[in-house]
């Protein structure tokens, strides 16, 4: 999915309007710090209006304070509206797709009826023919078709959808580009994948994540402390024989409470989900994105994730007494008509030779026989799984033992042996090797540096699994893995306090997907898998789970970095506002005016202006995210403390001083 | 009512209003701390 730039005019205008709409107290009340700021800004407005009647105080100064207090609230609303706006723009194009859908519903007697897709109910059967758009989420119950899922995934290469198996789920909004399928509707109107996607990208169904709730408690606690602290100041002033103007007290309170991070908090969360969506991954909740950042164990399927899906022939091993050239020639001949990647790789490894004779009768591989081959006049060649080939005849015990030795050696090396037999004579074996994806070893080292344990899941036997695990550099493996074993493994890891991520696409993966903290289902998978996972990868690429962890970490780091920056910001404000308020009552506090600010009024006003302006200045960072580098958590923490902690202390000193120069120069205070 | 007394009365009103607001915020922030999941 394409995302718009955050500075796109089409986004900025509506975001500004929404910032005002979000002043609605029913919306603001969900953000305690910003709600508190809005309440005290209202109070300050009433006080200044009262002062206008009585003529008390410096109205120009107080009016400016009120203006900047409201801007603080509006900037916070704007940050959230801008983050939501990007999702809304994406949702608009999805909604346009959904609104135009028409279905061809099949009646009980097979009669066809054209109806709007919104009238479809769960269990209805619809017929979708070439060129038609699938009107609702469902499962193919009859037929096979190529489907273009570009409307959902952005990927225009068609995918096959067929009845039964793991490729039966179809999504509303995708288009059948060849053949015809009958689909049983599995979602009620308004609860389909497209509807959920629209709601998610619009942020409508966004709930606070556990980390956000924890941070809200911290920020609310700080606000409460500052409320009590500022509330005691009039008593101190009275003791010293003076007074503090209420608008000034309000300004001090707003400058001290953590407005910066509170204003950016929901924008950071929305932007995290948005980053995943741009990566073609749909997270069903912010909690899932956050959990991805804290993952301790990553369960990865061997095939397709660690190895490229197809095995390649790497070696011909002839039995004693058999010429290797005989084995090579037989293996080559039997593979000439074999269109599978394995078959093609055997031909490629064997090199040049005879072309397929016209009288040849190819024998296709089948799951029942587990062998393939070729029949020629006077020649019959078969190749396949060792046990399946040995069942084809009564071979000499010595030859069988020799073959077993060879195949055991291949299995120990992580390969798959393919036995070859010609006219009842065992010739030897072809070593099919799982090809480890380029660079995957480095990716696992990177994950290890991030403190994440990688576990390879495979249906292979333990010997083969161990060899591939060692070559790929994973930390552990689960061989001959059945769905129950996966579930058990996840539970064991979780019992040790680790968060577990995994991906899957089959119905048999659904329990493990539901149990894992981050369960990424493939979009090509079954409806059950997509329902069970808390993320759906629209590109169906399991390797993206590694990137998901990075995005989750980036979300957590951005929130942490901006919280550090926001709290560190307070230090400069103490030096700006406290001497300004108390210098008349306690002249010795003038020593705190390190910045040499022009006057008490300009110091207070400058601090409040900085407090407001820092919010929009940090919006790009909140939306883009802090740059993530794979490194141990302790180094990461130190690095961020140095940048955002020290930066948060230093930046306001410079900012407030510059604003003070401008305020004094313009005669505003 | 002369100007000084008007200002004094307005001042008192302002402090009462500010006090009530502070108490309201105190109650609200305490509620957030007790039931954060509701906010």
HADDOCK unambig.tbl for C-alpha pairs under 7 A between the chains (distance, minus, plus):
assign (segid A and resid 30 and name CA) (segid B and resid 39 and name CA) 4.45 0.50 0.50
assign (segid A and resid 31 and name CA) (segid B and resid 39 and name CA) 6.95 0.50 0.50
assign (segid A and resid 32 and name CA) (segid B and resid 29 and name CA) 6.99 0.50 0.50
assign (segid A and resid 36 and name CA) (segid B and resid 25 and name CA) 6.85 0.50 0.50
assign (segid A and resid 47 and name CA) (segid B and resid 14 and name CA) 6.55 0.50 0.50
assign (segid A and resid 54 and name CA) (segid B and resid 7 and name CA) 6.02 0.50 0.50
assign (segid A and resid 213 and name CA) (segid B and resid 36 and name CA) 6.41 0.50 0.50
assign (segid A and resid 213 and name CA) (segid B and resid 37 and name CA) 6.62 0.50 0.50
assign (segid A and resid 217 and name CA) (segid B and resid 33 and name CA) 5.74 0.50 0.50
assign (segid A and resid 217 and name CA) (segid B and resid 36 and name CA) 6.62 0.50 0.50
assign (segid A and resid 220 and name CA) (segid B and resid 29 and name CA) 6.27 0.50 0.50
assign (segid A and resid 220 and name CA) (segid B and resid 33 and name CA) 6.82 0.50 0.50
assign (segid A and resid 224 and name CA) (segid B and resid 26 and name CA) 6.70 0.50 0.50
assign (segid A and resid 224 and name CA) (segid B and resid 29 and name CA) 6.38 0.50 0.50
